[in-house]
Amino acid sequence: MSDDRMNDEGVSRRDFGVLSLGAGLAAFASEGAEAAAPQVVETDVSIKTQDGMCDAAYVHPATGTHPGVLIWADAFGLRPSMRGFARRLAAEGYSVLVPNPFYRVAKAPVMEDTTKFDFANPADMAKLTPLMGSINAPGNPERDAVAFIAFLDAQKEVDKAKKIGTQGYCMGGPLVVRTAAVSNRIGAGGSFHGGGLVNDTPNSPHLLASKINARMYFGVAANDDMRQPDQKDKLRAAFGNKAEVEVYGGNHGWCVPDMPVQGGKPIYNMADAERAWSKLLALYKAGLA
């Protein structure tokens, strides 16, 4: 049963209790995650933003205080795979928030079965248009980032003496950049197969580099690099020694285990996903001091 009582931060919480990652990450264990892990607490929360109440998942180790992390989901939004990332991070010693980026138009989950989605089907793609438009409208990512960071800083499980990390997948990649640009609380940001990081508009995310003090990591998908071979060079030029930019062999979406098959081949690439995860952990270890 849900608990709709509000605390001083405008947060209603429905605590599911302490979960054992041995069971909670069973699916992820088969994809390369560790099967044995310490206990974590996973809670459904509602965060007050300037535009309404955002449903989200908050996951943290069962004891102690830890650096906060904000996960920006891809275009399929908050769902079990993103919660799995949060549980896995919590097992590494982080207090993690995964908001529903589409809260303005729909509660999570917004997609019944992502594995059946067809990126070549205009009808399927049309389902994503209003969702992505709701978070990418001018000013929305920045306002949300401020609210989500404030939520993390209000939690007793978050070590406020440590910087906050943020990571994003596909659509979430540019949101990581915008988050790092809007708050000095961010100490590290990781974009994995991020879309639209470099474009010809005055609002291109890479142009925010001068406003960012965080350590950044950009993992670029092979097919994205083929379509836009100068993206990696412009990212390196913009961020300089603040960022590492690498091109992976996997295609757009390779990190996320519930991606659909495309062209008869799976998008998810376990080997590259685990390599990216190792890079993420190294980034947070260095940047969240």
Secondary structure, DSSP 8 states (H G I E B T S, - for coil): -----B-TTS-EEEEEEEE-HHHHTHHHHTTT--S----EEEEEEEEEETTEEEEEEEEEESSS-B-EEEEE--TT-SSHHHHHHHHHHHHTT-EEEEE-TTTTT--S---S-GGG--TT-HHHHHHHHHHHHHHHSTTHHHHHHHHHHHHHHT-TTB-TTS-EEEEEETTHHHHHHHHHHH-TTEEEEEEES-SSSS-SSTT-GGGGGGG--SEEEEEE-HHHHHH-TTHHHHHHHHHGGGEEEEE-SS-TTTT-TT--EETTEES--HHHHHHHHHHHHHHHHHH--
